[in-house]
């Protein structure tokens, strides 16, 4: 967003913490562009925040910058380096001040674990997330995905119900997944109701009509 970039350019923090925060924001704005050059520039900004300073000779453990580095390395597919930064996030102890950034970092770890078929690690990290934020829609969506992958459609539906509720029943992708698992669990009426809700909010999402709604309605008629 142009207005955000203008604000960041005009933002002149005086404290070291404020300067670090500005660099992190600038880094995340570069990550949004997703071009390799911009991502590498962002990673350099995050590294600058984390390197020892004159006042502090220790390597910094500033969570927003570590999360930024994980995101950047994953975007340019440097997965070993991303995993190295994930280890730093995994060691972190939850704190209120860093709650949002820790959650983002732990969700990135879950995504990596799932893509690497490390189901146990994914479940353990999801447990940490919902321990501190039971309304994290993405965490419940991941839980649902893991259950669905194991063909446990009843349990998957329960998790997608939470994801659907905590996304204010407005996310078409989550609605699709919930309706699909209702159908697989033979809860056809519930599947139809979710389909109608999704189509009401997203009329240009025809996939749910063909894949689920028509099939679920035919089962109800039977």
VOKOLDO-750611 format. One line per 10 residues: their letters; for each residue x, z, y of C-alpha. Coordinates in steps of 0.1 Angstrom, whole numbers. Layout:
N
a	X:Z:Y ~ ... .
# end
This chain:
222
xxxxxxxxxx	0:0:0 ~ 14:-11:34 ~ 2:20:51 ~ 20:43:26 ~ 53:23:32 ~ 49:27:69 ~ 43:64:66 ~ 73:68:44 ~ 95:49:68 ~ 84:71:97 .
xxxxxxxxxx	87:103:77 ~ 119:120:88 ~ 123:153:68 ~ 150:177:79 ~ 152:199:48 ~ 172:189:17 ~ 140:193:-4 ~ 121:170:20 ~ 148:144:19 ~ 147:144:-19 .
xxxxxxxxxx	110:141:-19 ~ 112:111:4 ~ 138:94:-18 ~ 116:99:-48 ~ 85:84:-30 ~ 106:54:-20 ~ 118:51:-56 ~ 82:51:-69 ~ 72:25:-43 ~ 100:2:-56 .
xxxxxxxxxx	89:8:-92 ~ 54:-5:-84 ~ 69:-39:-77 ~ 82:-40:-114 ~ 109:-65:-106 ~ 142:-57:-123 ~ 162:-56:-90 ~ 136:-32:-74 ~ 135:-10:-105 ~ 173:-8:-106 .
xxxxxxxxxx	173:2:-69 ~ 147:29:-76 ~ 168:43:-105 ~ 198:45:-81 ~ 176:65:-57 ~ 166:89:-84 ~ 202:93:-96 ~ 212:101:-60 ~ 187:129:-59 ~ 199:143:-92 .
xxxxxxxxxx	236:142:-86 ~ 254:174:-75 ~ 256:180:-37 ~ 281:197:-14 ~ 258:228:-14 ~ 251:228:-51 ~ 278:216:-76 ~ 254:217:-105 ~ 235:186:-117 ~ 200:188:-102 .
xxxxxxxxxx	169:191:-125 ~ 144:177:-100 ~ 114:168:-122 ~ 99:140:-100 ~ 132:122:-100 ~ 137:126:-138 ~ 102:112:-144 ~ 110:83:-121 ~ 142:75:-141 ~ 122:75:-174 .
xxxxxxxxxx	96:52:-159 ~ 123:29:-145 ~ 143:27:-177 ~ 112:20:-197 ~ 102:-8:-173 ~ 135:-26:-179 ~ 135:-17:-216 ~ 166:5:-215 ~ 150:28:-241 ~ 181:49:-251 .
xxxxxxxxxx	186:59:-214 ~ 149:67:-211 ~ 151:89:-242 ~ 181:107:-227 ~ 160:116:-196 ~ 130:125:-218 ~ 152:153:-234 ~ 156:168:-199 ~ 118:168:-194 ~ 112:182:-229 .
xxxxxxxxxx	134:212:-221 ~ 114:220:-189 ~ 93:251:-187 ~ 59:246:-171 ~ 54:257:-135 ~ 25:253:-111 ~ 47:235:-85 ~ 58:209:-110 ~ 26:206:-130 ~ 16:171:-121 .
xxxxxxxxxx	51:157:-125 ~ 57:175:-158 ~ 24:161:-171 ~ 34:126:-162 ~ 67:130:-179 ~ 52:145:-210 ~ 26:116:-212 ~ 55:91:-210 ~ 71:110:-239 ~ 38:108:-259 .
xxxxxxxxxx	36:71:-253 ~ 72:66:-266 ~ 66:88:-296 ~ 34:69:-306 ~ 52:35:-302 ~ 80:50:-324 ~ 55:63:-351 ~ 66:99:-343 ~ 31:113:-347 ~ 42:149:-351 .
xxxxxxxxxx	62:148:-319 ~ 33:131:-301 ~ 8:158:-312 ~ 32:186:-303 ~ 37:172:-268 ~ 0:166:-263 ~ -6:202:-272 ~ 17:212:-244 ~ -3:190:-220 ~ -38:203:-228 .
xxxxxxxxxx	-25:238:-229 ~ -20:236:-192 ~ -46:210:-183 ~ -75:207:-206 ~ -91:181:-184 ~ -63:155:-188 ~ -82:124:-198 ~ -51:105:-209 ~ -41:133:-233 ~ -75:132:-250 .
xxxxxxxxxx	-73:94:-251 ~ -39:96:-269 ~ -54:122:-293 ~ -82:98:-301 ~ -58:70:-306 ~ -38:90:-332 ~ -70:100:-351 ~ -83:64:-350 ~ -50:51:-363 ~ -54:76:-392 .
xxxxxxxxxx	-89:62:-398 ~ -104:96:-389 ~ -132:80:-368 ~ -153:112:-365 ~ -124:132:-350 ~ -113:102:-329 ~ -148:101:-314 ~ -146:138:-305 ~ -114:132:-286 ~ -126:101:-269 .
xxxxxxxxxx	-157:121:-258 ~ -134:144:-239 ~ -114:115:-225 ~ -147:99:-214 ~ -160:131:-199 ~ -129:139:-180 ~ -127:103:-166 ~ -162:108:-152 ~ -176:84:-177 ~ -163:55:-156 .
xxxxxxxxxx	-133:41:-175 ~ -144:10:-193 ~ -115:10:-218 ~ -121:46:-228 ~ -159:39:-230 ~ -151:9:-253 ~ -129:31:-276 ~ -156:59:-277 ~ -184:34:-286 ~ -162:17:-312 .
xxxxxxxxxx	-154:50:-330 ~ -191:61:-328 ~ -199:28:-345 ~ -172:34:-372 ~ -185:69:-377 ~ -220:54:-381 ~ -233:70:-349 ~ -250:38:-339 ~ -274:52:-313 ~ -246:70:-295 .
xxxxxxxxxx	-225:38:-296 ~ -253:18:-280 ~ -258:44:-253 ~ -221:43:-243 ~ -222:5:-243 ~ -251:5:-219 ~ -233:30:-197 ~ -201:8:-196 ~ -220:-24:-189 ~ -240:-7:-161 .
xxxxxxxxxx	-207:2:-144 ~ -187:-29:-155 ~ -211:-58:-160 ~ -181:-82:-164 ~ -169:-64:-195 ~ -186:-86:-221 ~ -162:-77:-249 ~ -181:-44:-256 ~ -214:-63:-259 ~ -201:-87:-286 .
xxxxxxxxxx	-178:-63:-305 ~ -200:-32:-305 ~ -234:-33:-289 ~ -248:-62:-309 ~ -234:-48:-342 ~ -246:-12:-335 ~ -281:-24:-326 ~ -284:-45:-358 ~ -275:-14:-378 ~ -303:7:-360 .
xx	-328:-20:-368 ~ -318:-19:-405 .
# end
